[in-house]
């Protein structure tokens, strides 16, 4: 739910009064996104490409879970865990409650957290408190501000200052914009826009999709622009083509499911400094699958939204359970660190294998990786 249509420049105001009502159009869109995303979660987990990633079980290969080090390198940062709460929402009273619950849970567990798109607060500073609550409840944690491509560089500075953010998520969402009734259909300046934000941001920029995947060509373009951290954010989780199609009466449902999965993007990725994986991460096993395919950390939004809507206590319990299970799965697989999972043996099956082979990758090498481990 970290999305916004491209907006005209707005005054760079980094402070704001307590929560007030957002502009009706923006506020209504944010409420629609929360409601429709929640409905997708209520439908239950759906099968996706992570189900095509199967670990080979080595019955005597496990280690003590207490020996597992969950810390991971993300760019120049060291995160305490290989899991993050992905950008969701902000700008309305309900969104503020969600962000508060998530921030409390992030502070209690050490899980990094991204905000929803801060663009609404840049345009209307009276909504800023629905975002600043994240830093108020999580003063020492790793926080990522979020902004949409198409915003000018000074907006990046405002977003970062507002949350005292450690990094800035810059989301690209051309498919969603295409379906969104209020969306822009002019994507011609997005490459320049990414470069402007990268140059203007006072903190590292993490470029992410919103659920349609970053292709190998896109990752190469980002690397040429100086981006060092990218979230492939693939299809398989909350589908914003579905969300936006539900907000209009004239179709566009044919774009539901458009794009590449996170698993496919990781397999097809070129050499890149740091890759993060989100989109379709339904459970701790998907986190471990992401790490095994080369991600430094995996993020989720929908499963944590459902917990946050039940309150901070449920959010804390959910995140704690996920981290416990990630540790247990790593011990089962004999991986003492997230990096060690890249030496685990996995089978790439079904449609994911077909995608990989069509893109020129020999997936049989994944099945024998432990043979070369020290």
C-alpha positions as CSV (number, residue, x, y, z in Angstrom):
1,X,0.0,0.0,0.0
2,X,3.0,2.3,-0.6
3,X,1.6,3.7,-3.8
4,X,0.7,7.1,-5.1
5,X,0.0,8.7,-8.5
6,X,2.6,11.1,-9.8
7,X,2.0,14.4,-8.2
8,X,2.9,18.0,-8.9
9,X,5.6,19.5,-6.7
10,X,4.5,20.6,-3.3
11,X,6.0,22.8,-0.6
12,X,8.8,21.0,1.2
13,X,7.4,21.1,4.7
14,X,9.0,18.6,7.1
15,X,6.8,19.2,10.2
16,X,3.1,19.1,10.7
17,X,0.4,19.5,13.3
18,X,-1.4,16.5,14.8
19,X,-3.5,14.3,12.6
20,X,-6.1,15.9,10.5
21,X,-8.2,14.9,7.5
22,X,-6.3,14.3,4.2
23,X,-7.6,15.7,0.9
24,X,-10.7,13.7,0.1
25,X,-9.4,12.1,-3.1
26,X,-6.0,11.0,-1.6
27,X,-7.6,9.9,1.7
28,X,-10.3,7.9,-0.1
29,X,-7.7,6.2,-2.3
30,X,-5.7,5.2,0.8
31,X,-8.7,3.8,2.5
32,X,-9.7,1.9,-0.6
33,X,-6.1,0.4,-0.8
34,X,-6.3,-0.7,2.9
35,X,-9.8,-2.2,2.5
36,X,-9.1,-4.1,-0.7
37,X,-5.7,-5.3,0.4
38,X,-7.3,-6.6,3.6
39,X,-9.9,-8.4,1.5
40,X,-7.1,-10.2,-0.4
41,X,-5.6,-11.3,2.9
42,X,-8.9,-12.6,4.1
43,X,-9.0,-14.8,1.0
44,X,-6.1,-16.7,2.5
45,X,-2.6,-17.5,1.1
46,X,-2.5,-18.2,-2.6
47,X,-0.1,-20.5,-4.4
48,X,2.8,-18.7,-6.1
49,X,6.3,-19.3,-7.5
50,X,7.8,-19.8,-4.0
51,X,6.0,-23.1,-4.1
52,X,8.2,-24.1,-7.0
53,X,11.3,-23.8,-4.8
54,X,11.9,-27.0,-2.9
55,X,14.7,-27.6,-0.4
56,X,16.5,-31.0,-0.6
57,X,16.3,-32.4,2.9
58,X,19.6,-33.7,4.4
59,X,18.6,-35.6,7.5
60,X,21.9,-35.2,9.3
61,X,22.8,-31.7,8.1
62,X,21.1,-29.7,10.8
63,X,22.7,-27.5,13.4
64,X,21.8,-26.0,16.8
65,X,19.3,-23.2,16.4
66,X,21.1,-21.3,19.1
67,X,24.1,-21.1,16.7
68,X,22.1,-19.4,13.9
69,X,23.1,-15.7,13.4
70,X,20.1,-13.9,11.8
71,X,22.0,-10.7,11.1
72,X,22.4,-9.7,7.4
73,X,24.2,-7.1,5.3
74,X,22.0,-4.7,3.4
75,X,24.2,-2.3,1.5
76,X,26.4,-0.6,4.1
77,X,24.0,-1.5,6.9
78,X,23.8,-4.6,9.2
79,X,20.3,-5.5,9.9
80,X,19.7,-7.7,13.0
81,X,17.3,-10.0,11.1
82,X,16.7,-10.9,7.4
83,X,13.1,-9.8,7.6
84,X,11.4,-6.4,7.1
85,X,8.0,-4.9,7.2
86,X,7.4,-3.5,3.7
87,X,5.7,-0.2,3.0
88,X,2.0,-0.1,3.4
89,X,0.1,3.0,4.3
90,X,-0.3,6.4,5.9
91,X,-2.3,9.6,5.5
92,X,-5.6,8.6,7.3
93,X,-6.6,8.0,10.8
94,X,-6.9,4.2,10.2
95,X,-3.6,4.2,8.5
96,X,-2.0,5.9,11.4
97,X,-3.3,3.2,13.8
98,X,-1.8,0.5,11.5
99,X,1.5,2.3,11.4
100,X,1.6,2.7,15.2
101,X,0.9,-1.1,15.7
102,X,3.6,-2.0,13.2
103,X,6.1,0.4,14.7
104,X,5.6,-1.0,18.2
105,X,6.1,-4.5,16.8
106,X,9.2,-3.4,14.9
107,X,10.7,-1.8,18.0
108,X,10.0,-4.9,20.1
109,X,11.6,-7.3,17.6
110,X,14.3,-5.4,15.8
111,X,12.6,-5.9,12.4
112,X,13.3,-3.0,10.0
113,X,10.2,-1.2,8.8
114,X,9.2,0.9,5.8
115,X,6.4,3.5,5.8
116,X,3.7,3.8,3.2
117,X,4.2,6.6,0.6
118,X,5.0,9.8,2.3
119,X,3.8,11.7,-0.8
120,X,0.4,12.4,0.8
121,X,2.1,14.1,3.7
122,X,4.4,16.2,1.4
123,X,1.3,17.4,-0.3
124,X,-0.8,17.9,2.9
125,X,1.4,18.3,6.0
126,X,-1.6,17.9,8.3
127,X,-1.4,14.1,7.6
128,X,2.2,13.9,8.7
129,X,1.5,12.5,12.2
130,X,0.2,9.3,10.6
131,X,3.8,8.7,9.4
132,X,5.8,10.3,12.2
133,X,4.2,7.8,14.7
134,X,6.5,5.2,13.2
135,X,9.6,7.0,14.5
136,X,7.9,8.0,17.7
137,X,7.1,4.4,18.6
138,X,10.4,3.1,17.1
139,X,13.0,5.7,17.9
140,X,16.1,3.4,17.5
141,X,15.0,1.0,14.8
142,X,15.8,0.9,11.1
143,X,13.1,3.0,9.3
144,X,12.7,3.5,5.6
145,X,10.6,6.3,4.2
146,X,8.8,5.7,1.0
147,X,8.1,7.9,-2.0
148,X,6.9,7.3,-5.6
149,X,9.0,7.9,-8.7
150,X,8.1,11.1,-10.4
151,X,8.5,13.2,-7.3
152,X,11.3,15.9,-7.4
153,X,14.5,15.6,-5.4
154,X,13.5,18.0,-2.7
155,X,10.5,15.7,-1.8
156,X,13.0,13.0,-1.0
157,X,14.7,15.2,1.5
158,X,11.3,16.0,3.1
159,X,10.3,12.4,3.3
160,X,13.6,11.4,5.0
161,X,13.5,14.3,7.4
162,X,9.9,13.6,8.4
163,X,10.7,10.1,9.6
164,X,14.4,10.6,10.4
165,X,14.7,7.7,8.0
166,X,17.8,5.5,7.6
167,X,17.0,4.8,3.9
168,X,14.4,5.8,1.3
169,X,12.3,3.4,-0.6
170,X,11.5,4.7,-4.1
171,X,8.7,2.7,-5.6
172,X,8.0,2.2,-9.3
173,X,4.5,1.1,-10.2
174,X,3.8,1.5,-13.9
175,X,1.3,-1.3,-14.0
176,X,-0.7,0.1,-11.0
177,X,-0.6,3.6,-12.5
178,X,-2.0,2.1,-15.8
179,X,-5.0,0.5,-14.0
180,X,-5.5,3.2,-11.3
181,X,-8.3,5.6,-12.3
182,X,-6.3,8.6,-11.1
183,X,-3.0,7.2,-12.4
184,X,-0.4,8.7,-14.8
185,X,0.3,7.1,-18.1
186,X,3.4,9.0,-18.8
187,X,6.4,7.0,-17.7
188,X,8.9,8.6,-20.1
189,X,10.7,10.6,-17.4
190,X,11.0,7.8,-14.8
191,X,14.6,7.0,-15.4
192,X,15.6,10.6,-15.0
193,X,13.3,10.7,-11.9
194,X,15.1,7.9,-10.3
195,X,18.5,9.5,-10.9
196,X,17.2,12.8,-9.5
197,X,16.0,11.1,-6.3
198,X,19.3,9.1,-5.9
199,X,21.3,12.3,-6.3
200,X,19.2,14.3,-3.9
201,X,18.5,11.8,-1.1
202,X,20.6,12.3,2.0
203,X,20.3,8.5,2.7
204,X,20.7,5.4,0.5
205,X,17.8,4.8,-1.9
206,X,16.2,1.4,-2.2
207,X,14.3,1.1,-5.5
208,X,11.4,-1.3,-5.3
209,X,8.4,-2.4,-7.4
210,X,5.0,-2.7,-5.8
211,X,4.3,-6.3,-6.8
212,X,5.1,-6.7,-10.5
213,X,8.8,-7.5,-10.4
214,X,12.1,-5.9,-11.4
215,X,13.5,-7.5,-14.5
216,X,17.2,-8.1,-15.1
217,X,17.2,-5.2,-17.6
218,X,15.7,-2.9,-15.0
219,X,18.2,-3.9,-12.4
220,X,21.0,-3.1,-14.8
221,X,19.5,0.3,-15.5
222,X,19.3,0.9,-11.8
223,X,22.9,-0.1,-11.2
224,X,24.0,2.3,-13.9
225,X,22.2,5.1,-12.1
226,X,24.0,4.4,-8.9
227,X,21.4,2.3,-7.1
228,X,23.0,-0.2,-4.8
229,X,19.9,-1.8,-3.1
230,X,16.8,-3.0,-5.0
231,X,13.7,-4.8,-3.8
232,X,12.5,-7.0,-6.7
233,X,8.9,-7.0,-5.2
234,X,7.3,-9.6,-7.5
235,X,3.8,-10.8,-8.3
236,X,2.2,-13.3,-5.9
237,X,1.2,-11.2,-2.9
238,X,-1.1,-8.2,-2.7
239,X,-2.0,-7.5,-6.3
240,X,-2.4,-3.8,-7.0
241,X,-3.8,-4.4,-10.5
242,X,-6.6,-6.3,-8.7
243,X,-6.9,-3.5,-6.1
244,X,-7.2,-0.8,-8.8
245,X,-9.4,-2.8,-11.1
246,X,-11.8,-3.1,-8.1
247,X,-11.9,0.7,-7.9
248,X,-13.2,1.2,-11.4
249,X,-16.2,-0.2,-13.4
250,X,-14.6,-0.5,-16.8
251,X,-12.4,-3.6,-16.7
252,X,-8.6,-3.8,-16.6
253,X,-8.9,-7.1,-14.8
254,X,-6.9,-8.7,-17.6
255,X,-3.8,-7.2,-15.9
256,X,-4.3,-9.1,-12.7
257,X,-1.3,-11.3,-12.2
258,X,0.9,-9.3,-14.6
259,X,4.6,-9.4,-14.1
260,X,7.3,-11.6,-12.7
261,X,7.5,-13.2,-9.2
262,X,10.2,-12.4,-6.7
263,X,11.6,-15.9,-7.1
264,X,11.8,-15.4,-10.9
265,X,13.5,-12.0,-10.5
266,X,16.1,-13.4,-8.1
267,X,17.0,-16.2,-10.4
268,X,17.2,-13.9,-13.4
269,X,19.0,-11.0,-11.6
270,X,22.3,-9.8,-12.9
271,X,25.2,-9.1,-10.5
272,X,23.9,-6.5,-8.0
273,X,25.2,-5.2,-4.7
274,X,22.1,-6.0,-2.6
275,X,18.8,-7.6,-3.5
276,X,15.8,-7.7,-1.3
277,X,12.8,-9.9,-2.0
278,X,9.1,-9.1,-1.4
279,X,5.8,-9.9,-3.1
280,X,4.2,-13.2,-2.2
281,X,6.1,-13.8,1.0
282,X,3.4,-15.5,2.9
283,X,5.2,-17.3,5.7
284,X,8.7,-17.9,7.2
285,X,9.5,-20.6,4.7
286,X,9.2,-18.0,1.9
287,X,11.7,-15.8,3.7
288,X,14.2,-18.7,3.8
289,X,13.5,-19.5,0.1
290,X,14.2,-15.9,-0.8
291,X,17.5,-16.0,1.1
292,X,18.4,-19.2,-0.6
293,X,17.8,-17.6,-4.0
294,X,20.2,-14.7,-3.2
295,X,18.2,-12.1,-1.3
296,X,19.8,-10.4,1.7
297,X,16.4,-10.1,3.4
298,X,12.8,-10.7,2.6
299,X,9.8,-8.4,3.3
300,X,6.1,-8.8,3.7
301,X,3.2,-6.4,4.0
302,X,-0.1,-8.2,3.7
303,X,0.4,-10.8,6.5
304,X,1.6,-8.1,8.9
305,X,-1.3,-5.7,7.9
306,X,-3.7,-8.4,9.0
307,X,-1.9,-8.6,12.4
308,X,-1.6,-4.9,12.8
309,X,-5.4,-4.4,12.3
310,X,-5.8,-6.6,15.4
311,X,-3.5,-4.4,17.5
312,X,0.1,-4.0,18.6
313,X,0.1,-7.2,20.7
314,X,-0.9,-9.3,17.8
315,X,1.7,-7.6,15.5
316,X,4.5,-8.3,18.1
317,X,3.4,-11.9,18.5
318,X,3.3,-12.4,14.7
319,X,6.7,-10.9,14.0
320,X,8.3,-12.9,16.9
321,X,6.8,-16.1,15.6
322,X,8.1,-15.4,12.1
323,X,11.7,-14.8,13.4
324,X,11.6,-17.9,15.6
325,X,10.5,-20.0,12.6
326,X,13.1,-18.5,10.3
327,X,15.8,-19.4,12.9
328,X,14.4,-23.0,13.2
329,X,14.3,-23.5,9.4
330,X,17.8,-22.3,9.0
331,X,19.0,-24.7,11.7
332,X,17.1,-27.5,10.0
333,X,18.9,-26.7,6.7
334,X,22.3,-26.4,8.4
335,X,22.6,-22.7,7.6
336,X,24.3,-20.7,10.4
337,X,23.7,-17.4,8.6
338,X,21.5,-16.0,5.8
339,X,24.6,-16.1,3.4
340,X,25.0,-19.8,4.2
341,X,21.5,-20.5,2.7
342,X,23.0,-19.6,-0.7
343,X,24.9,-22.9,-0.5
344,X,21.7,-25.0,0.3
345,X,20.4,-27.4,-2.3
346,X,17.1,-26.5,-3.9
347,X,15.0,-27.8,-6.8
348,X,13.5,-25.2,-9.1
349,X,10.2,-26.8,-10.4
350,X,7.3,-26.3,-12.7
351,X,6.6,-22.8,-14.1
352,X,9.5,-21.2,-12.3
353,X,11.8,-23.7,-14.0
354,X,10.3,-22.9,-17.4
355,X,10.8,-19.2,-16.8
356,X,14.4,-19.7,-15.8
357,X,15.2,-21.9,-18.8
358,X,13.6,-19.5,-21.2
359,X,15.7,-16.8,-19.8
360,X,18.8,-18.9,-20.3
361,X,19.6,-20.2,-16.8
362,X,20.6,-23.8,-15.9
363,X,18.6,-24.4,-12.7
364,X,20.2,-27.8,-12.1
365,X,23.1,-26.1,-10.5
366,X,20.9,-25.0,-7.6
367,X,20.3,-28.7,-6.7
368,X,24.0,-29.5,-6.1
369,X,25.3,-26.4,-4.4
370,X,26.2,-28.0,-1.1
371,X,28.7,-30.3,-2.9
372,X,31.0,-27.4,-3.4
373,X,30.6,-26.1,0.2
374,X,33.6,-26.1,2.5
